[in-house]
Amino acid sequence: MTSTNLMHSPGHIDPLTVPRPNVVDGVTPREDGRIDLIGLPRQRIAELFAQAGLDAKGAKLRAKQVFHWLYQRGVTDFEAMSDIAKTMRPWLAERFVVGRPEVVEAQHSSDGTRKWLLRTADGHDFEMVFIPDADRGTLCVSSQVGCTLNCRFCHTGTMRLVRNLTPGEIVGQVMLARDALGEWPKGSMAGFCDDLDDDDLEEGSYSADGRLLTNIVMMGMGEPLYNFDNVRDALKLVMDGDGLALSRRRITLSTSGVVPLMARAGDEIGVNLAVSLHAVTKEVRDEIVPINRKYGIEELLEACAAYPKASNARRITFEYVMLKDKNDSDEDARELVRLIKKYKLFAKVNLIPFNPWPGAPYECSDDKRIRRFSEIIFEAGISAPVRTPRGRDIDAACGQLKTSAEKKSRAELERLWAEKQDALND
């Protein structure tokens, strides 16, 4: 494993001390001495090229070329970067690498949902999920290995927090999903740079294929706002027009209520906001979402009311998991309406049938109760759709993410992965 040092990551009451990679100036050292470029902004790549020996003009040009190949073409091999001189490609390969998270296991649900168990370079496991729908494809991205919030209905909350994911590990999930979905454009780079002096461009033309992956939700493992800087830097690459070029309107960041960072998220990231509310009284929310003991409902809703750029066109989403006899009464629905109207919130409510997991302390509300809860909110003029559970058969549904590595030995996982690769090669 690579060396780690310690970081402070806020818990629901007090800070926790957990390991993190030995990141120096945005770069995670590798055993082979090369630098992984994924997760680095274009300016930082240019700086690294200059430090490696290119002149300022050459470093800027090569950074522009490589950045485009990384994020708009999905290329991981410098030899495939056809607008870069053939003599330059080995120079880059000796000093740099284009990485991806290691895939330990990939699962497919009967409803089309996909889940990947991924591994960091220092041996920690985390998960991501892709959910296809008729009009969109949503990637659920993790921000941490484990979680510190201990929400009682959430399986991920039963894990210890291991460490924050780096910008490269966050962006790498999106890159890996596009790899798996075959979503990178085909064709050459001809015409990309008018000032190129190379004469070895391939024939063909650049054309963007249709996308299956259209939306990103920061709703995987971890609390995104407790890894603020890395999540912000990763999403900037996702939204960069020269990067992955995904509109901020198609990105949603979900928080359990880290009030001090919500306004900053609106200013510095500016994506859609989802709030894991799940209860409307202090007593119940203190129990199922313990961060409520630090930042209460009233304080949380005030922060929602002040969230930058919130409007009727960009409503805040309140996530509300339906727990039998805990938060699902008519009175709870009416109180939720009252709170939304009291704070004059541009909001919608996503009602989430509870997804069971072994040892869970709750049961899901029955269908009739969920429908009635939804009707009360709709009758008040607030959208309250019931989310259809997806990926339950592979533990990929909301609240079910907990790395399969805890259930299987490393040897077993490696054996299963080797068998899958052998089958694909046959």
N, C-alpha and C positions, 0 to 999 in steps of 0.2 A: 504493500500500500504506500501511497505517497504520504509525506509528512503532513500533519495537521496541526493547527494551533487552536486557540479557543476564542469563541465569540459570545457576546451576550445577546440572547434572543428573548424578548419580553414574553412572560407567561401570562395567565389570566389574572394573577395576583402579583407575583414577583418575577424578576428576570431569571432566566435559566442560563447555565453555562454549557455550551455544546460545542463539539469540534466543527471546524470548517476547513476547506482546502487552504493550502498555503498560497493564496493569491497575491501576486506582486504586480502592482500597476495594471490590474485587470487581466493578468496572465497567470494561469495555473501551470506550474512547472511539470514537465513530463520526464520520465526516466530516461528517454532517449535524447533529451535536450532540445527537441523541436518544440515549436510554439503552435498551439491549436488556434486557428484564426476564427473559428465559429464563436459568435458572441461579442466580437470586437467591432467597434465602429470603424468606419472607413478611415478617419483621421488617425486612429490608433494603429491601424494596419500600415498606413503610410509611415508613421514614426518608426515602427518596427523594421520596415524595409530599409529605411534610412540608417537605422542603427546597425543593420546587417551589411551595409556597404554601398547601397544605391545613392546616387545624388538626389537632391531634393526633387527635381523635376521628374526623374525616373521613378522615384518612390511614389510620388503622387499619381502618376499615370498607371503604374502597375497596381497600386492599391485600388484605383477606380476599376480596372479590368477585373482583378481578382474578386473584388466585392460583388460585382455583377454576376460573375460565374458562380459564386457561393450562393447568393440569395435569390437570383432570378432564374438560374439554370440548374441549381442543385448539384453541381459538379463537385466531386470529392478528390479527383485526381488532377494534379497540375498538368499532366501530359495531355489531358482532354481540353485544355484552355487554348483553343486554336489561334487566338489573336495575339498570344504571347510568343515571342521568339523561341524557337526550339532549344536554343542554347541557354535560355533563361529558365526553362521549366525544371531541369535538374537542380539548378541553384536554389529555386524555391522549395523543391521537395526535400533537399538536404536540411533546410532550416525551419520549414513550416509544415503543418499538417492540417487537413480539413476533417474534423472529427464528427462523430455522431455518438449518442449514448449507445452502449452495448445492449442489444436485445437478448434477454435471457429466455423469455417465453412470450409467445403471441397467441391470443385466444380469440375465437369468433363466436359470437352469440347466435342463437337461432333467429333473432330479429335483425341481424346485420351489424349489431354493435361489435366493435373490436376493442380489445384491451391488450396493452403491451406491458410486460414487466421489464423494466430497464435497469441498467447498472451503471453507476458512475465509475470514473477511472480509479477512485480510491475504494471501490468495492461496496458501495451502498446502493440499495435497491429502492426503486420508486415506480409509480405506475402512471400511464396516461390512457385515455379512452377516446375513441372516435365514434360518434353517433350519427348515422345517416338518416335523413328524412327526405320526403318527397321534394322539398324546395330548398333544402340546405344540408350541409354536413358540418357538424360541430365537433371540434377537438377540445376535450377537457384536459387542461394542462396543469401539472403539479408545480408548486413553487418551493416546497420543502421536502426533505426526507423525513416522514413522520409528521407529527403535529403537536403543538403545546397546549391547545385549547381545551381538550378533554370534553367536548360536547357529548353528552351521554347517549344520544341516539345515533351517533356516528361511529362506524367501525374504525375509521382512520384515527379517531380521537383516543382509541385504546392503545395506540402505538406511542412509544417515546419519540421525542423530537431528536433526530440525529444531527442534521445540519441543514442550512439553507442551500438551495441550488444556485449555481452561478448563472450569469446571463447566458453563457454558452450552453449550459445544461437545460435551460428553459427554452431558448430558441431551438436547440437541438431536437426537442420533442416535435416541434412544428416541421422541421426539416425531415425528420425521420418519417412522420406521417405522410408527407408528400412523396417521399421515396416509396413507401409501401403502397400508396394509392396511384403511383405512376403519373404524378401530376406536373412534372417538370416539362417546360416547353422543349420542342424538338427543333432542329435546324442549326444553322451556323450563326456566328456572331458578325457576319459581314455587315459593315455599315455602323457598327456600334460606336467606334471611335474614329472620328474623321482624321485625327492626327497620328494614326498608327503608321509605323514605318516597317512593319513586317509584311512579307509577301507570301506567307504560307497559310492564308485563310482558306477554309474549306468551301466548296460550293454549296449552295442551298440558301435558304432564307429563314429568318427567325419568325416563328409564329407561336402565339400563346394558346395552349390547349384550354378546353373548358375545365372548370374547377369542381371537384367534389367537396374539397375542404373550403368552406366559405366563411365559417365563424370560429372564433376562439373564445373559450370561457376559462378564466383563471379560477377554476372550481375543483381542481384535483387535490392532491394531498397538500396539506399545509395552509397557513393563513398568509395570503399574498402581502398584506400590509406589514407583516412582521419580517418580510424580506424585501422591503420597499425599494431600495436602490437597485438591486439586481432585477427585480420584476420590471421596474421602470426602464432600465437600460435594455432589457430584452424586448419589451414591447415597442420601444422606439425603433428597433431593427425590423420588427414585424410590420410596423406602420410606415417605414421609410419608403418613399416612392421608388428609390433605387434599390431597396432591399426586398422584403417579401411583399410589400405594397398591398397590405390588407387595410381597409378603411377602419378607422377607430370606431365607427358606428357598428362594425361587425365584431367588436371585441368587448367582452364584459368581464369586469373584475369583481369577484365576490369577497366580501369581508363579513366576519362575524360581529364586527362592531368595534374596530380599533379607531375610536373617535378622533384622537389627536392627528391621525394621518389621513383622514378622509378628505379634507379640503385640499391638502397637499397632493393627494392622488388626482383630484379633479384638475388642479392647476398644472401639474407636471406630466401627467399621463393623459387625462382627458377622455378616457374610454367610458363606456356605460357602467353604471354601478348596480350591483346586486347586494342586498343585505340579508344575511341569515337571521331572520327575526324569530320565527318559530314559537313565539308566545307573546301574550299581551299583558301579562301581570308580572310584577317583580318576583313573586314567589316561584312561579313556574319557570320563568326564564333563568333565574338564578340556578335552578336545578339542572335544566337541560342545556343551557349555554352559559357556562360559568363566568365568561368574561363580563356578563351582565353585572356581576358583583363589583366590578371596577368601573365600567361605563354603563350606566343604567339606561332603561328604555327612553326616558325623557331626553337625556343627553344625546343618545343615539339619534333620535328623530329630529332633534334640533340640528345635528350635523347633516342629516339628510336634507333638511330644508335649505341648508346653506350650501349644498353641493354645487360647485360651479357647472354651468351649462345645463342643469336639469331643466326640462321643459316638457310640454305635453308630447312633443315628438321624441324626446329622449327621457322617458320615464325611469324612475328608480324601480327596480324589481325587488319586492320583498319575498324571500323564500320562506315557505311555511310548511314544515313537515307535519303530517297529520298523525297524531298519536292518540290512540283510543283512550277516552276518559281522562285525558291529560290537558289537551289544548284545543279540543274539537267541538265545544258546545256552541249553541246559538249565541250565548252571551259572549263567548270569546270572539265570534265573528263580528258581532255588533261593536264590541270594544275596538277591534281592529279598524273598522270603518271610522269610528269616532276619532281614533288617534290620527289616521291619515288626513281626515278633514280638519282636525284641530291644528295640525302643523301645515295645512294647505300644500300637501305634497303632490307632485306629479308622480303618480305611482301606479303600479299594477302588482298583483299578488299571484305568485306561482304556488299552487297547492300541490304538495309532493306526498303521495302515499308512502308511508314508512316502509323502507326496504329492510327486511329482517336479516339478521346475521346471528351466528351461534353465540348465545349468552346475552343477547340484547335484552334490556330491562323493560322494553315497551312492545306493544302490539300496534298494528295498523288500524286506523279507524275503518269501519265498514263503508262500502260504496255509497249506501244511502246517506250516511252521516256526512261523508265528504261532499256529496252533491248538494245537500242542504246548506252546508257551510259556504260553498261556492255561490249558491243562489242568493244568500243574504248579502254577500259582498257585491255581486252583480246588480242586485236591486238598488243598491246605493250609488250606482253609476261608476263602479270601479271594476276593472277587468280582473277576473280571478279564475283563470283556466286551471284545470287539473292536469298535471303533467303525467303522461303515460310512462310507467316504469320501463326502462330499457336496460338490457344486459344483465338482468337478475341472475340468469343461469350461469354467468361467469363472474359473478360478484363485481359487476362493473356499474351498477346502478348508484344513484345518489346516496352517499353515506356508507357505501359498501367497500370503498377502496381501502385495502390493507394488503401490503405486499405479500404475494404468494410465497416469497422466499421464507416467510415464517412458518409455512406449512410444509415445504419440501426442502430437503437437504440440497446443498449446492451441487453435489455430485449427481443427484437425480435431475435437477434442472438442466445441468450441462448435458446429461445423457439424452433428455427429451429434445433439447435444442439440436443436438447432433443428428438425432433420428429425423427431425423435420428437414434439416438441410440435405440429408442423404435422399429423402423422399423427393425433394424438389429437384435434385440433380439427376434422378433416375429418368 
